[in-house]
């Protein structure tokens, strides 16, 4: 590993054995690398920031959540559940309702569809909902997998969650059944679904052929039409891979604009190397937050600018970016103009950031029917203000991105700030990147072991 300016010390894991090891963030030029060394498997270096904007300029100001007993020892990331050292509340809870899937994507954090086990029962899922309530919920919920629409009882799962007080339920889906089966999107909406987190990798068939082995553009557009007819909000979720579809990021934004107000947002996810992936990554196989922001500015001819985007209010600032925009004709106008050259403000408590994020998502990622409690004699509506918010919602596009961490890039300081938690089959809440973490051979600490027939990666 070459020399550089040490920015901070932290901890990570060894990609070969997942042993916890010391690490440091090191700057060379306008790039930042995570360096670490395992006593058995040697040194590793991974790029985590390829600027500009400058790494230091992205640091957020947030007062961490402090839990009773947090002064005790920690074996992070192997004692999650959540432990007393975790510094953020749950914002979104993922419930994996199946490991079955009809696709065999090149990148899949769940390694779904490879000899999956049985689906959890409805009563097991009821128990998960109750665990979330006992942990401080109701939180925003995403039903995930695998492909949840393969379950015939998915409407019942949604209705169950709504009956227990979960006001915002989102479906993480490839969209195949939604686009192919007339009336299915409507059935999910009537059960209480608010939003679809739709895998959407590009604007023509080339990215889908590269990432899934299938031409899927027509079915993706059919899914958008089905969701529009059912009044479901849609968030497009492009998995961005170098050399595959980064060049279509701006075109995806243009497509989202054409499909407002059905499309509520675009959430970019640069590929991470856990679960199923083509092989160990080099730096050329990674996209960092600055790479995506600069691509958006270049591909939209400056209609979107790097300065329009901010670090998150909820998770660690180096995990994601977001910007909220209002459509004016064919243009996108940011909600607020940031201070010149800065992303700073008064520090806010972490719990406040989680609450603000939950409320924003429930309001602006939902479809025509807002995911809020209806007005009643005890809880009157907001009259004209509610109508104004509905009009604002219809013209708002959220643009965001999340840089997940794998065994090469994991920084335990970032992990302790995670607000996206997966409900483990035993009911524990596990930070997303810890739950999905796999070593170089595909072995996981938290995910239930795959059947023996699927244990070896081909």
GIBEL-V710063 format. One line per field, one symbol per residue. psi: psi as a letter, one per 20 degrees, with the letter a starting at -180 (. if undefined). A space follows every 50 residues. Layout:
psi = ???
This chain:
psi = prraophqqaqbqphgijppqqrqpppocjqpqpqrpphhjaqqpppipn rrqqghiipropoqppqpjiirqqkpkjkqjqriipjqrpgpppooiqjq qirmqhpohilqinmqaqqqrhhghghgghggghjiaprppppacaohii phkghhgghgghhjjohopqpoqiighhhhopighhhgghijphqpnopn iajaighhghhijqojgghghhgggghghikpqpopnpopppjgjhijgh hhgggghhjqjgohrpopnpqrmrcprhrpqrhijqprghggghhgggij kjhpqhiiqqrqifaqhjhrqqqpqppocjrppqgqpqqpjqlqaqpqqg hggggggghgghgiirbhoqmrpqqrhhnqrjchhghghhggghjppppr qpnqpahhipohgghijpjoppoqhjiqpppghghipqahjjqqghpqpq qhijhpp.
